[in-house]
């Protein structure tokens, strides 16, 4: 069922169409905008919203200059010959359409690509027209070989005729009206005085309006004029043939109608995007449970509107009461327009929205009298309400303004309550406005129906246009009258006439307003405190991030410096090793080498220990006491809190807490003869497990150099077993070092294949 046209008009939807038409770039888009209707197809609505989003953020649609070619195309299909300018306009428009298709293909990955598939390929027609017509729509000389030949013959012939006539001007000077050569009826002639026309041999071609001048074609140029006329006729025939061919080419292009329809669709999409940008509209989200949710919604056609939140779901019907001119009708229309715009694939005037796709919007808005049908305002309302009751359902939106008005208040209230009960029973959703006080009490007691009101500033005697859900509205009639200075006795009498129930209702509503104002003040205070706390939290987080960033920078700087120092020390070690080859410098060099090597190792940045090892001094290679076995051994492996310890000839697994680390004995130092100090004993065990191949070989070479210089042997090289790769690499090196006398595996109880004993020549 199509949407009721009267409902669209009552909700001012034609003004939305007009706004779209104003933003359309083509006549096709304007037509589409004026005929726009809401859709009941949820899939289509979602697709059209996606197209608008693509036009907003994906590709900018430029459709200016594209004309409505439907009439030209229809005439061409009928076999009519189009004028050159008409064909040129068609070529320009279809060429622009193809440019739009290329732009969408290059810049869009969204729904517009699917729409652009409707734009056809009109390249052949465009090329032929632009190659055959000039900018003014005239057929170009090179449009055909015959036309080129005809025009090449025409111009020289014109020159010959003018030259021949110009040569006779002096001879006929006394009979000519003017001393010129002119053209009449496409023939070159001379202007002869009417009284002396008989003195010129030739053909009278035309006469002036006054009859004083005859235009005579002298006999001497008649053959030439005849030849020119024949050529001109041939030229016109060739031009018509070319225009006929181009018109037929347009008529045979079956993709033109689809292209024009697609241009209209794209122009409408672009207009929706421009309207969304101009009016600050936002994309609504779909709701599949008959729920309506608008946040900061505003009437898009009202200047500087007050935004309001509005929600329907568990609350099926919202009853808005309050004084006239307070914004009740505008709020009702705000919801209705949001629903219509959403189902037209448009963005809506709200910061956020969730809306269902409805079958119809049922409205009764405004006063309508029909003199011809003898209907009063009340009767007109009843006619509309009958239509609403007949079609209301969960997938329709009901909007009724001033329910119960136009008749006796008591009967109007009873009729209004019955109508609301019926709508609730039909599970309809909607908004109703009214002035009737009994409906306020009815809303307080009826599930699915909730009171609401529009705010009113009693001090300023002006509405605030702020929707207040949960509180019925006051009429403010007596309060406004008191503020306006009416006598107190008159006001007292009016209150007594209202009766105790009415007075109680007004006082109750006044109290509720005061409580709402107090709560609003408290909420503002809480919000201010929350914002202040959030700002402080953000400041603390920023400071923490700054400190963390500075800490990381300092650590990186320190690591870089340590690496530099380490690299320098290693380089000096290599230099000293070369000098150590000289026997005379060997003791001094070896002492300096050991000191540098020790300093470099300390300066080199070490990776942080594993989480479970941080703060634990036990490492692979550490010497530990194992009280349970009454023995001391070396740690071979660490597996979390479990250790593998070499005790003599056997390996045992123990818990970390069941061992005690043996303190490392500090080496005694002795004074050297070169003003320095050196360790009293040489460390003959070299731990290479966990090192890379290159680093392990370098460590082994350095140890052999020191052992050879200090005459210390043998070396105990601990490399572990694993897959034997490191062991093989180290032994390959040992075979090449001439300072090595021999090497072999350690005893089984001393490490076996995981340890190599190196005998150094001394």
C-alpha positions as CSV (number, residue, x, y, z in Angstrom):
1,X,0.0,0.0,0.0
2,X,1.5,3.4,-1.0
3,X,2.0,6.0,1.7
4,X,-1.0,8.3,2.1
5,X,-0.4,11.5,0.1
6,X,-2.4,13.5,2.7
7,X,-0.1,12.3,5.4
8,X,3.0,13.3,3.5
9,X,1.5,16.8,3.0
10,X,0.5,17.1,6.6
11,X,4.1,16.3,7.7
12,X,5.5,18.9,5.2
13,X,7.3,16.2,3.3
14,X,6.9,18.2,-0.1
15,X,9.2,20.8,1.4
16,X,11.9,18.0,1.8
17,X,11.4,17.1,-1.9
18,X,11.8,20.8,-2.8
19,X,15.1,21.0,-0.9
20,X,16.3,17.9,-2.8
21,X,15.3,19.4,-6.1
22,X,17.1,22.6,-5.3
23,X,20.3,20.6,-4.8
24,X,19.9,18.5,-8.0
25,X,22.2,19.3,-10.9
26,X,20.1,17.9,-13.8
27,X,16.5,18.1,-14.9
28,X,16.4,14.3,-14.5
29,X,17.4,14.6,-10.8
30,X,14.9,17.4,-10.2
31,X,12.1,15.2,-11.6
32,X,13.3,12.3,-9.4
33,X,13.4,14.5,-6.3
34,X,9.8,15.8,-6.8
35,X,8.5,12.3,-7.3
36,X,10.3,10.8,-4.3
37,X,8.2,8.4,-2.2
38,X,9.1,6.4,1.0
39,X,9.7,2.7,0.4
40,X,8.5,-0.3,2.5
41,X,11.4,-2.4,1.3
42,X,14.0,-2.6,4.1
43,X,16.7,-3.9,1.8
44,X,16.2,-1.0,-0.6
45,X,16.2,1.5,2.2
46,X,19.5,0.1,3.5
47,X,21.0,0.1,0.0
48,X,20.0,3.7,-0.7
49,X,21.5,4.8,2.7
50,X,24.7,3.1,1.7
51,X,24.7,5.0,-1.6
52,X,24.4,8.3,0.1
53,X,27.2,7.4,2.5
54,X,29.4,6.5,-0.6
55,X,28.5,9.9,-2.2
56,X,29.4,11.7,1.1
57,X,32.7,9.9,1.8
58,X,33.7,7.9,-1.3
59,X,33.3,9.8,-4.6
60,X,32.1,13.3,-5.4
61,X,29.4,13.1,-8.1
62,X,29.7,15.9,-10.7
63,X,26.6,15.8,-13.0
64,X,26.3,19.4,-14.1
65,X,25.6,20.0,-17.8
66,X,23.9,16.7,-18.4
67,X,20.5,17.4,-20.1
68,X,17.3,15.5,-20.3
69,X,17.6,13.7,-23.7
70,X,14.4,11.7,-23.5
71,X,12.5,13.9,-26.0
72,X,15.4,14.0,-28.4
73,X,15.9,10.3,-28.2
74,X,12.1,9.7,-28.8
75,X,12.2,11.9,-31.9
76,X,15.2,10.1,-33.2
77,X,13.6,6.7,-32.6
78,X,10.6,8.0,-34.6
79,X,12.9,8.7,-37.5
80,X,13.0,12.4,-37.3
81,X,16.2,14.3,-38.2
82,X,17.7,16.2,-35.2
83,X,19.3,19.6,-35.6
84,X,23.1,19.8,-35.2
85,X,22.9,21.6,-31.9
86,X,20.5,19.0,-30.6
87,X,22.9,16.2,-31.6
88,X,25.8,18.1,-30.0
89,X,23.9,18.5,-26.7
90,X,23.2,14.7,-26.8
91,X,26.8,13.9,-27.4
92,X,28.0,16.3,-24.6
93,X,25.5,14.8,-22.1
94,X,26.3,11.2,-22.9
95,X,30.1,11.9,-22.9
96,X,29.6,13.4,-19.4
97,X,27.7,10.4,-18.3
98,X,30.6,8.1,-19.4
99,X,33.0,10.4,-17.5
100,X,30.9,9.9,-14.3
101,X,31.0,6.2,-14.8
102,X,34.8,6.3,-15.1
103,X,35.1,8.5,-12.0
104,X,32.9,6.2,-9.9
105,X,34.9,3.2,-11.1
106,X,38.2,4.8,-10.1
107,X,37.2,6.3,-6.7
108,X,34.4,4.2,-5.3
109,X,34.4,0.7,-3.8
110,X,30.9,1.0,-2.4
111,X,27.3,0.8,-3.6
112,X,27.7,3.5,-6.2
113,X,29.7,1.1,-8.4
114,X,26.6,-1.0,-8.7
115,X,24.5,2.0,-9.6
116,X,27.1,3.1,-12.2
117,X,26.6,-0.1,-14.1
118,X,23.5,1.4,-15.5
119,X,25.5,4.0,-17.4
120,X,26.1,2.7,-21.0
121,X,28.9,3.0,-23.5
122,X,28.0,5.7,-26.0
123,X,31.6,6.2,-27.3
124,X,30.8,5.6,-31.0
125,X,27.9,8.1,-31.1
126,X,30.0,10.7,-29.2
127,X,33.0,10.3,-31.5
128,X,30.9,10.6,-34.6
129,X,29.1,13.7,-33.5
130,X,32.1,15.5,-32.2
131,X,34.0,14.6,-35.4
132,X,31.2,15.8,-37.6
133,X,29.9,19.0,-35.9
134,X,31.6,22.1,-34.7
135,X,31.0,23.9,-31.4
136,X,27.9,25.7,-32.9
137,X,26.3,22.5,-34.1
138,X,27.1,23.2,-37.8
139,X,28.4,20.3,-39.9
140,X,32.1,20.4,-40.4
141,X,33.7,20.5,-43.8
142,X,35.5,17.2,-43.1
143,X,32.3,15.4,-42.0
144,X,32.4,13.7,-45.4
145,X,34.5,13.7,-48.6
146,X,31.6,14.9,-50.7
147,X,30.8,17.8,-48.4
148,X,34.5,18.9,-48.4
149,X,34.5,18.8,-52.2
150,X,31.3,20.8,-52.5
151,X,32.4,23.5,-50.1
152,X,35.8,23.8,-51.8
153,X,33.9,24.5,-55.0
154,X,31.3,26.9,-53.5
155,X,33.6,29.5,-52.1
156,X,35.7,30.1,-55.2
157,X,32.5,30.4,-57.2
158,X,31.1,33.0,-54.9
159,X,34.3,34.9,-55.3
160,X,34.1,34.8,-59.1
161,X,30.5,36.1,-59.0
162,X,31.4,38.9,-56.7
163,X,34.3,39.9,-58.9
164,X,32.2,39.9,-62.0
165,X,29.5,42.0,-60.5
166,X,32.0,44.4,-58.9
167,X,33.5,45.0,-62.4
168,X,30.0,46.2,-63.6
169,X,29.4,48.6,-60.7
170,X,31.0,51.6,-62.4
171,X,29.2,50.9,-65.7
172,X,25.8,50.8,-64.0
173,X,26.5,53.5,-61.4
174,X,23.9,55.9,-62.7
175,X,21.0,53.3,-62.4
176,X,22.0,51.8,-59.0
177,X,20.4,52.7,-55.8
178,X,23.6,51.9,-53.9
179,X,27.1,51.1,-55.2
180,X,27.2,47.6,-53.7
181,X,26.8,43.9,-54.5
182,X,24.2,42.1,-52.3
183,X,22.4,38.8,-52.0
184,X,18.7,38.1,-52.3
185,X,17.3,34.6,-52.2
186,X,20.7,33.1,-52.2
187,X,21.6,34.9,-55.5
188,X,24.1,37.7,-56.0
189,X,22.3,40.8,-57.3
190,X,22.6,44.6,-57.8
191,X,20.2,47.2,-56.2
192,X,18.7,49.1,-59.2
193,X,16.4,52.1,-59.0
194,X,12.8,51.1,-59.7
195,X,12.5,53.9,-62.3
196,X,15.4,52.7,-64.3
197,X,15.2,48.9,-63.9
198,X,14.5,48.5,-67.6
199,X,18.0,49.7,-68.5
200,X,19.6,46.6,-66.9
201,X,19.5,43.3,-68.7
202,X,18.8,40.6,-66.2
203,X,16.3,38.9,-63.9
204,X,14.4,40.8,-61.1
205,X,14.9,38.6,-58.1
206,X,13.4,40.7,-55.3
207,X,12.2,44.2,-54.4
208,X,12.5,46.5,-51.4
209,X,9.7,47.0,-49.0
210,X,9.2,50.5,-50.3
211,X,9.2,49.5,-53.9
212,X,11.9,52.0,-54.7
213,X,14.5,49.4,-55.4
214,X,14.6,46.3,-57.4
215,X,17.3,43.6,-56.9
216,X,18.4,42.6,-60.4
217,X,20.6,39.6,-61.3
218,X,22.5,40.7,-64.4
219,X,22.5,38.2,-67.3
220,X,26.2,37.9,-67.2
221,X,26.2,36.2,-63.8
222,X,23.0,34.1,-64.2
223,X,24.9,30.9,-65.2
224,X,27.3,31.3,-62.3
225,X,24.4,31.9,-59.9
226,X,22.7,28.9,-61.2
227,X,25.8,26.8,-60.7
228,X,26.1,28.2,-57.1
229,X,22.5,27.4,-56.4
230,X,23.0,23.8,-57.6
231,X,26.1,23.4,-55.4
232,X,24.3,24.9,-52.4
233,X,21.4,22.4,-52.9
234,X,23.8,19.5,-53.1
235,X,25.6,20.8,-49.9
236,X,22.3,21.0,-48.0
237,X,21.4,17.5,-49.2
238,X,24.8,16.2,-47.9
239,X,24.4,18.1,-44.6
240,X,20.9,16.6,-44.1
241,X,22.3,13.1,-45.0
242,X,24.9,13.5,-42.3
243,X,22.4,14.7,-39.7
244,X,20.1,11.9,-40.6
245,X,22.9,9.4,-40.2
246,X,23.9,10.8,-36.8
247,X,20.2,10.9,-35.7
248,X,19.9,7.2,-36.7
249,X,23.0,6.4,-34.7
250,X,21.4,7.9,-31.6
251,X,18.2,6.1,-32.2
252,X,20.0,2.8,-32.5
253,X,21.8,3.2,-29.1
254,X,19.5,1.1,-26.9
255,X,21.5,2.0,-23.8
256,X,20.4,5.6,-23.8
257,X,17.2,5.2,-21.8
258,X,19.0,3.3,-19.0
259,X,21.8,5.8,-19.0
260,X,19.3,8.7,-18.5
261,X,17.5,6.8,-15.8
262,X,20.8,6.1,-14.0
263,X,21.8,9.8,-14.3
264,X,18.6,10.7,-12.6
265,X,19.2,8.2,-9.8
266,X,22.8,9.4,-9.3
267,X,21.7,13.0,-9.2
268,X,19.1,12.2,-6.5
269,X,21.8,10.4,-4.5
270,X,24.1,13.4,-4.8
271,X,21.3,15.7,-3.8
272,X,20.6,13.6,-0.7
273,X,24.3,13.8,0.2
274,X,24.4,17.6,-0.3
275,X,21.3,17.9,1.9
276,X,22.9,15.7,4.6
277,X,25.9,18.0,4.6
278,X,24.0,21.2,4.5
279,X,21.5,20.3,7.2
280,X,24.0,18.3,9.4
281,X,22.0,15.1,9.0
282,X,23.2,11.7,10.2
283,X,22.6,8.1,9.0
284,X,20.0,6.2,11.0
285,X,20.5,2.6,12.1
286,X,17.9,0.0,11.4
287,X,15.5,-1.3,14.1
288,X,13.8,-4.6,13.7
289,X,11.6,-4.6,16.8
290,X,9.2,-1.7,16.2
291,X,11.5,0.5,18.2
292,X,11.9,4.2,17.5
293,X,14.9,6.0,19.0
294,X,16.0,9.5,18.2
295,X,18.8,11.3,20.1
296,X,18.9,15.1,19.8
297,X,16.3,15.1,17.1
298,X,15.3,18.4,15.5
299,X,12.7,19.5,13.0
300,X,14.8,20.0,9.8
301,X,12.5,22.8,8.5
302,X,12.6,25.0,11.6
303,X,15.3,27.5,12.0
304,X,17.4,27.1,15.2
305,X,15.2,24.2,16.6
306,X,15.6,22.8,20.1
307,X,16.8,19.2,19.9
308,X,14.9,16.5,21.9
309,X,15.3,12.8,22.6
310,X,12.3,10.6,21.7
311,X,11.9,6.9,22.1
312,X,9.1,4.4,21.5
313,X,9.3,0.7,22.3
314,X,8.0,-0.6,25.5
315,X,6.3,2.8,25.6
316,X,4.0,2.3,22.6
317,X,2.2,5.6,22.8
318,X,3.5,9.0,24.0
319,X,0.9,11.5,25.2
320,X,2.2,15.0,25.0
321,X,0.2,17.7,26.8
322,X,0.8,21.3,27.6
323,X,-0.1,24.9,26.4
324,X,-0.5,26.0,22.8
325,X,2.5,27.1,20.8
326,X,4.7,25.0,23.0
327,X,6.2,22.8,20.3
328,X,3.9,19.7,20.6
329,X,3.0,19.6,16.9
330,X,6.6,20.3,15.9
331,X,7.8,17.3,18.0
332,X,5.2,15.1,16.5
333,X,6.2,16.1,13.0
334,X,9.9,15.7,13.9
335,X,9.3,12.0,14.4
336,X,7.1,11.7,11.3
337,X,9.7,13.4,9.0
338,X,12.5,11.3,10.4
339,X,10.6,8.1,9.5
340,X,9.7,9.4,6.0
341,X,13.2,10.6,5.2
342,X,14.7,7.3,6.5
343,X,12.4,5.3,4.2
344,X,13.4,7.5,1.3
345,X,17.0,6.5,1.8
346,X,17.9,9.8,3.4
347,X,19.9,10.8,6.5
348,X,17.8,12.2,9.3
349,X,17.9,15.3,11.6
350,X,19.3,13.7,14.7
351,X,22.7,13.0,16.2
352,X,21.7,9.4,16.4
353,X,18.7,7.3,15.3
354,X,17.3,3.8,15.2
355,X,14.2,3.5,13.1
356,X,12.1,0.6,11.8
357,X,10.8,0.4,8.2
358,X,7.0,1.0,8.5
359,X,4.2,0.2,6.2
360,X,2.5,3.6,6.5
361,X,2.4,6.8,8.6
362,X,-1.1,7.4,9.8
363,X,-1.8,11.1,10.7
364,X,-4.5,13.4,11.9
365,X,-2.9,16.8,12.0
366,X,-4.4,20.3,11.6
367,X,-7.9,21.7,11.3
368,X,-9.6,20.8,8.0
369,X,-13.1,21.9,7.1
370,X,-14.9,20.8,3.9
371,X,-17.7,23.2,2.9
372,X,-18.5,21.1,-0.2
373,X,-18.9,17.9,2.0
374,X,-20.6,19.9,4.8
375,X,-17.9,18.6,7.3
376,X,-17.0,20.6,10.4
377,X,-13.5,20.5,11.9
378,X,-14.6,17.8,14.3
379,X,-16.2,15.7,11.6
380,X,-13.0,16.0,9.5
381,X,-11.0,14.7,12.5
382,X,-13.4,11.8,12.9
383,X,-13.0,10.9,9.2
384,X,-9.2,10.8,9.6
385,X,-9.4,8.9,12.9
386,X,-11.6,6.3,11.3
387,X,-8.9,5.8,8.6
388,X,-6.2,5.5,11.4
389,X,-8.1,2.9,13.4
390,X,-8.8,0.9,10.2
391,X,-5.1,0.6,9.3
392,X,-3.2,0.8,12.6
393,X,-0.8,-2.1,13.3
394,X,2.6,-2.7,14.8
395,X,4.3,-1.7,11.5
396,X,2.6,1.6,11.2
397,X,3.4,4.9,13.0
398,X,0.4,6.9,14.4
399,X,0.6,10.6,14.8
400,X,-2.5,12.4,16.1
401,X,-2.5,16.1,16.9
402,X,-5.0,17.6,19.4
403,X,-6.9,14.5,20.0
404,X,-10.4,15.1,21.4
405,X,-10.6,18.8,20.3
406,X,-13.4,20.4,18.5
407,X,-16.2,19.1,20.7
408,X,-17.4,19.0,24.3
409,X,-14.3,18.4,26.5
410,X,-16.0,15.6,28.5
411,X,-17.2,13.7,25.5
412,X,-14.0,14.5,23.6
413,X,-11.9,13.0,26.5
414,X,-14.0,9.8,26.6
415,X,-13.8,9.4,22.8
416,X,-10.0,10.0,22.9
417,X,-9.5,7.4,25.7
418,X,-11.4,4.8,23.8
419,X,-9.4,5.5,20.7
420,X,-6.1,5.2,22.5
421,X,-7.2,1.9,24.1
422,X,-8.0,0.6,20.7
423,X,-4.6,1.6,19.3
424,X,-2.8,0.0,22.2
425,X,-4.8,-3.2,21.6
426,X,-3.7,-3.1,18.0
427,X,-0.1,-2.8,19.2
428,X,0.4,0.4,17.3
429,X,3.2,2.9,18.0
430,X,2.8,6.6,17.9
431,X,2.6,10.1,19.4
432,X,-0.5,11.9,20.4
433,X,-1.0,15.5,21.6
434,X,-3.9,16.8,23.6
435,X,-5.1,19.4,26.0
436,X,-7.5,17.2,27.9
437,X,-6.7,16.7,31.6
438,X,-8.5,13.3,32.0
439,X,-6.1,11.8,29.5
440,X,-3.2,12.7,31.8
441,X,-4.6,10.5,34.6
442,X,-5.4,7.8,32.1
443,X,-1.7,7.8,30.9
444,X,-0.5,7.4,34.5
445,X,-2.5,4.2,34.9
446,X,-2.2,2.6,31.5
447,X,0.7,0.3,30.5
448,X,2.3,1.1,27.2
449,X,1.1,4.8,27.4
450,X,3.4,7.5,28.9
451,X,2.8,11.1,29.7
452,X,5.1,13.8,28.3
453,X,5.0,17.6,28.1
454,X,6.8,20.5,26.6
455,X,8.7,22.8,28.9
456,X,7.4,26.3,29.7
457,X,9.3,29.1,31.4
458,X,6.8,30.7,33.7
459,X,9.1,33.6,34.5
460,X,9.5,34.6,30.9
461,X,6.0,33.4,29.9
462,X,7.6,31.5,27.0
463,X,7.9,27.9,26.0
464,X,11.3,26.2,26.1
465,X,10.4,23.6,23.4
466,X,12.1,20.9,25.6
467,X,10.4,17.5,25.7
468,X,9.9,16.2,29.2
469,X,9.0,12.5,29.2
470,X,7.3,11.1,32.2
471,X,5.6,14.3,33.3
472,X,2.2,15.5,32.1
473,X,1.9,19.1,30.9
474,X,0.1,21.9,32.7
475,X,-2.1,24.4,30.9
476,X,-0.6,27.3,32.8
477,X,-3.8,29.3,32.2
478,X,-4.3,30.5,35.8
479,X,-0.5,30.9,36.4
480,X,-0.1,33.0,33.3
481,X,-3.2,35.0,34.2
482,X,-1.8,35.7,37.7
483,X,1.5,36.8,36.2
484,X,-0.4,39.1,33.9
485,X,-2.0,40.8,36.8
486,X,-5.6,39.6,36.8
487,X,-7.4,40.4,40.1
488,X,-6.8,37.8,42.8
489,X,-10.6,37.5,43.5
490,X,-11.2,36.6,39.9
491,X,-8.5,34.0,40.0
492,X,-9.7,32.6,43.2
493,X,-13.2,32.3,41.8
494,X,-11.8,30.5,38.7
495,X,-10.0,28.0,40.9
496,X,-13.1,27.3,42.9
497,X,-15.1,26.7,39.8
498,X,-12.4,24.2,38.6
499,X,-13.2,22.0,41.6
500,X,-10.9,20.3,44.1
501,X,-9.7,17.6,41.7
502,X,-8.5,20.1,39.1
503,X,-6.8,22.2,41.7
504,X,-5.1,19.1,43.1
505,X,-3.9,18.1,39.7
506,X,-2.3,21.5,39.0
507,X,-0.6,21.5,42.4
508,X,0.6,18.0,41.9
509,X,2.1,18.9,38.5
510,X,3.6,22.1,39.9
511,X,5.3,20.0,42.6
512,X,6.6,17.6,40.0
513,X,8.0,20.4,38.0
514,X,9.9,21.7,41.1
515,X,11.3,18.3,41.8
516,X,12.3,17.9,38.1
517,X,14.1,21.3,38.3
518,X,15.9,20.3,41.5
519,X,17.0,16.9,40.0
520,X,18.1,18.7,36.8
521,X,20.3,21.0,38.9
522,X,21.8,18.1,40.9
523,X,22.4,16.3,37.6
524,X,24.2,19.3,36.2
525,X,26.4,19.5,39.3
526,X,27.2,15.7,39.1
527,X,27.9,16.1,35.4
528,X,30.3,19.0,36.1
529,X,32.1,17.0,38.8
530,X,32.3,14.0,36.4
531,X,33.7,16.1,33.6
532,X,36.3,17.6,36.0
533,X,37.3,14.1,37.2
534,X,37.6,12.9,33.6
535,X,39.7,15.9,32.8
536,X,42.0,15.2,35.8
537,X,42.2,11.5,34.8
538,X,43.1,12.5,31.3
539,X,45.8,14.8,32.6
540,X,47.3,12.1,34.9
541,X,47.3,9.6,32.0
542,X,49.0,12.1,29.8
543,X,51.7,12.8,32.4
544,X,52.2,9.0,32.9
545,X,52.5,8.5,29.2
546,X,55.0,11.4,29.0
547,X,57.1,9.9,31.9
548,X,56.9,6.4,30.3
549,X,58.0,7.9,26.9
550,X,60.9,9.7,28.6
551,X,61.9,6.6,30.5
552,X,62.0,4.6,27.3
553,X,64.0,7.3,25.6
554,X,66.6,7.3,28.5
555,X,66.8,3.5,28.4
556,X,67.3,3.6,24.7
557,X,70.0,6.3,25.0
558,X,71.8,4.3,27.7
559,X,71.6,1.1,25.7
560,X,73.0,2.9,22.7
561,X,75.8,4.4,24.8
562,X,76.6,1.0,26.3
563,X,76.7,-0.7,22.9
564,X,79.1,2.0,21.7
565,X,81.4,1.5,24.7
566,X,81.2,-2.3,24.2
567,X,82.0,-2.0,20.5
568,X,85.0,0.3,21.2
569,X,86.3,-2.1,23.9
570,X,86.0,-5.1,21.5
571,X,87.9,-3.1,18.9
572,X,90.7,-2.4,21.3
573,X,90.8,-6.0,22.4
574,X,91.3,-7.1,18.8
575,X,94.1,-4.5,18.4
576,X,95.8,-5.7,21.6
577,X,95.5,-9.3,20.5
578,X,97.5,-8.5,17.4
579,X,100.2,-6.8,19.5
580,X,100.3,-9.8,21.8
581,X,102.0,-11.8,19.0
582,X,105.2,-10.0,20.0
583,X,106.9,-11.8,22.9
584,X,108.4,-8.6,24.4
585,X,105.0,-6.9,24.7
586,X,103.0,-10.0,25.6
587,X,102.8,-9.6,29.4
588,X,101.8,-5.9,29.3
589,X,99.4,-6.5,26.4
590,X,97.7,-9.5,28.1
591,X,97.2,-7.5,31.3
592,X,95.6,-4.7,29.4
593,X,93.6,-7.1,27.3
594,X,92.1,-8.8,30.4
595,X,91.2,-5.4,32.0
596,X,89.5,-4.2,28.7
597,X,87.7,-7.4,28.2
598,X,86.3,-7.3,31.8
599,X,85.2,-3.7,31.4
600,X,83.6,-4.4,28.0
601,X,81.6,-7.2,29.4
602,X,80.3,-5.0,32.2
603,X,79.4,-2.2,29.9
604,X,77.5,-4.4,27.4
605,X,73.7,-4.2,27.9
606,X,72.3,-7.5,29.1
607,X,68.7,-8.6,28.4
608,X,66.4,-8.6,31.4
609,X,66.1,-11.9,33.1
610,X,63.1,-14.1,32.5
611,X,60.2,-13.2,34.8
612,X,60.6,-16.2,37.0
613,X,64.4,-15.5,37.2
614,X,64.3,-11.8,38.2
615,X,66.1,-11.2,41.5
616,X,67.3,-14.9,41.6
617,X,71.1,-15.1,41.5
618,X,71.1,-18.8,40.4
619,X,72.0,-19.2,36.7
620,X,73.2,-22.0,34.4
621,X,76.7,-22.7,35.5
622,X,76.3,-21.6,39.1
623,X,77.8,-23.8,41.8
624,X,75.1,-24.9,44.4
625,X,75.0,-27.0,47.5
626,X,72.3,-29.8,47.5
627,X,71.7,-30.7,51.1
628,X,69.5,-33.6,50.3
629,X,72.5,-35.4,48.6
630,X,75.2,-33.8,50.8
631,X,77.0,-32.7,47.7
632,X,78.0,-29.7,45.6
633,X,77.5,-29.5,41.9
634,X,77.0,-27.2,38.9
635,X,73.6,-26.1,37.4
636,X,73.3,-27.5,33.9
637,X,69.6,-26.6,33.1
638,X,66.8,-24.4,34.5
639,X,63.2,-25.4,33.9
640,X,61.1,-22.8,35.7
641,X,61.4,-23.8,39.4
642,X,63.2,-27.0,38.6
643,X,67.0,-27.4,38.2
644,X,69.2,-30.1,36.6
645,X,72.5,-30.2,38.7
646,X,75.6,-32.2,37.9
647,X,76.7,-34.0,41.0
648,X,79.9,-35.9,40.3
649,X,79.0,-38.6,37.7
650,X,75.3,-38.1,37.9
651,X,72.7,-35.6,37.0
652,X,69.9,-34.9,39.5
653,X,66.6,-32.9,39.3
654,X,65.9,-30.7,42.3
655,X,63.6,-27.8,43.2
656,X,65.2,-24.4,43.3
657,X,64.2,-23.9,46.9
658,X,66.1,-27.1,47.9
659,X,69.5,-25.8,46.9
660,X,71.9,-23.0,48.2
661,X,74.0,-20.9,45.9
662,X,77.7,-21.2,46.7
663,X,79.3,-17.7,47.0
664,X,81.8,-17.1,44.2
665,X,85.3,-16.8,45.6
666,X,86.8,-13.4,44.7
667,X,90.1,-14.0,42.9
668,X,93.2,-12.8,44.7
669,X,95.1,-10.2,42.8
670,X,98.9,-9.9,42.6
671,X,100.9,-6.9,41.7
672,X,102.5,-7.1,38.2
673,X,105.7,-5.7,37.2
674,X,104.1,-3.2,34.9
675,X,102.3,-1.1,37.5
676,X,99.0,-2.9,37.2
677,X,97.2,-5.8,38.8
678,X,96.1,-9.2,37.5
679,X,94.1,-12.0,38.9
680,X,96.2,-14.4,40.9
681,X,94.7,-17.4,39.0
682,X,93.5,-17.9,35.5
683,X,89.9,-18.9,34.9
684,X,90.3,-22.1,33.0
685,X,86.6,-22.8,32.5
686,X,84.8,-21.1,29.6
687,X,81.0,-21.0,29.5
688,X,79.8,-20.8,25.9
689,X,76.2,-22.2,26.1
690,X,73.5,-19.9,24.7
691,X,76.0,-17.9,22.6
692,X,75.8,-17.5,18.8
693,X,78.4,-19.3,16.7
694,X,80.4,-16.2,15.9
695,X,80.5,-14.9,19.4
696,X,81.4,-18.4,20.9
697,X,84.3,-18.8,18.5
698,X,85.5,-15.2,19.4
699,X,85.3,-16.0,23.1
700,X,87.2,-19.3,22.6
701,X,90.0,-17.5,20.5
702,X,90.4,-14.9,23.2
703,X,90.6,-17.5,26.0
704,X,93.2,-19.5,24.0
705,X,95.2,-16.3,23.5
706,X,95.2,-15.5,27.2
707,X,96.0,-19.1,28.2
708,X,98.9,-19.2,25.8
709,X,100.3,-15.9,27.0
710,X,99.9,-16.9,30.6
711,X,101.0,-20.4,30.0
712,X,97.8,-21.8,31.6
713,X,96.5,-25.2,30.4
714,X,94.2,-27.1,29.9
715,X,91.0,-25.1,29.2
716,X,87.6,-26.5,30.0
717,X,85.1,-25.3,27.3
718,X,81.4,-25.8,28.3
719,X,79.3,-25.7,25.2
720,X,76.5,-28.1,26.0
721,X,75.2,-31.1,24.0
722,X,72.0,-30.0,22.2
723,X,72.2,-31.1,18.5
724,X,76.0,-30.8,18.5
725,X,76.2,-27.8,16.1
726,X,78.1,-25.5,18.5
727,X,80.4,-28.3,19.5
728,X,81.3,-29.1,15.9
729,X,81.9,-25.4,15.0
730,X,84.2,-24.9,18.0
731,X,86.2,-28.0,17.2
732,X,86.5,-26.9,13.6
733,X,88.2,-23.8,14.9
734,X,90.4,-25.7,17.3
735,X,91.8,-27.7,14.4
736,X,93.1,-24.4,12.8
737,X,94.6,-22.7,15.8
738,X,98.3,-23.6,16.0
739,X,98.4,-22.7,19.7
740,X,96.2,-25.7,20.5
741,X,98.1,-28.9,21.1
742,X,95.1,-31.2,21.4
743,X,91.5,-31.4,22.6
744,X,89.0,-34.1,23.6
745,X,85.7,-34.7,25.4
746,X,85.6,-34.4,29.2
747,X,85.1,-37.5,31.3
748,X,81.5,-38.8,31.5
749,X,81.1,-37.6,35.1
750,X,82.5,-34.1,34.1
751,X,80.2,-33.2,31.3
752,X,81.0,-35.8,28.6
753,X,80.2,-34.6,25.1
754,X,78.9,-31.3,26.5
755,X,82.4,-30.2,27.5
756,X,85.7,-30.1,25.5
757,X,89.1,-30.2,27.2
758,X,91.6,-28.0,25.3
759,X,95.3,-28.5,25.8
760,X,97.2,-25.3,25.0
761,X,100.8,-25.2,23.9
762,X,102.9,-23.4,26.6
